[in-house]
Amino acid sequence: MVVKLFLFILLLDGASSALDTRNGSNEIAVVEKAYLKWVKQMASFKHSLFQKPENKFKPCLKLRVRKKPRFGDFRTVQKAIKSVPAVNLCRVVISIGAGTFREKVEIPPTMAYITLVGAGADKTIIEWDDTADRMGPSGHPLGTFASATFAVNSPYFIAKNITFKNKAPLPPSGALGKQAVALRISADTAAFIGCKFFGAQDTLYDHIGRHYFKDCYIEGSVDFIFGNGLSLYKDCHLNAIGSSYGALTAQRRQSMLEETGFSFVNCKVTGSGALYLGRAWGTFSRVVFAYTYMDKIITPKGWYDWGDKNREMTVFYGQYKCSGPGAEFERRVSWSRELTTEEAKPFMSVDFIDGHVWLPTS
């Protein structure tokens, strides 16, 4: 385990570049490619972290992060995380006090069962301002993958009542290299309750794994929820801040065999600009909106095929009993779907993400 992790770190340090895959390039970011290769290797081992989900909720360790040292164990979130055993096998609860914590945070792959609890999403804020074109320590651009303010690479992560923010300014339309991720979740079985995510282009990188977002606020301009996760967004507020055309989702399902996709249930979409519900980043991109209020900012067509007509035959884009001035289905693209009750049912509950197995009950 330690040897594999060391080799992975070396591979990251030696990455020659981190090209964004959504700027018309067919190359995958080197850093992301290295990470996914490592995950695949680890998944082939009979290791407890990668078997059928068996979450743990009873804490074995509690830590406090506070701006004032005398009130806590640590002054920064990253230092608290670094104090946890490298291979962690029990629930660690880290409470984070009120204040703005200006730091870039990453949780390594072996450090499972981490819970972060803030004093309130408007009170506890973790922020940074990296962009994809910013030079990293290796002298190469960070790329979208490494631009994240907060990056989670370990399973069974839980965050409650925290704001994750990328403070990079809203880029002009068509600007290159300005992807700026607030949070990247690159691991299975993660839950975010009452959290807020602020950014512009590429706010929330819903990368890989099964995820649950409940009572969250997510703000951005272009592709501000993107990736290839299998994720349920319940009772969330999605707010666009663009001044021209933008897109809410860019889901990257690449094969009909992949059980990934985004489902939005009982959500609200508001904001400015003209917003597509989604762009087909993946050939088999899958996104569903159910019982969701859509403001007038939603473009009548609703969806964009990423300039590839072939994707219109393979994507799965649907809505079910949505409301609001932007929810009218009559003018949607012909290759989207107005779902029946039977078609919508698999996307409506936590069963979509096998949540009854691994989600906390409170």
Buried (B, 14 or more C-beta within 10 A) or exposed (E): EEEBBEEBEEBBEEBEEBBBBBEEEEEBBBBBBBBBEBBEEBEEEEEEBBEEBEBEBEBEBEBBBBBEEEEBBBBBBBBBBEEBEEBBEEBBBBBBBEBEBBBBBBBBBBBBBBBBBBBBBEBBBBBBBBBBBBEBEBEBBBBBBBBBBBBBBBBBBBBBBBBBBBBBEBBEEEEEBBBBBBBBBBBBBBBBBBBBBBBBBBBBBBBBBBBBBBBBBBBBBBBBBBBBBBBBBBBBBBBBBBEEBBBBBBBBBBEEEBEBBBBBBBBBBBBBBBBBBBBBBBBBBBBBBBBBBBBEBBBEEBBBBBEEEEBBEBBBBBBBEBEBEBBBBEEBBEBBBBBEEEBBBEBBBBEBBBBEBBBBEE
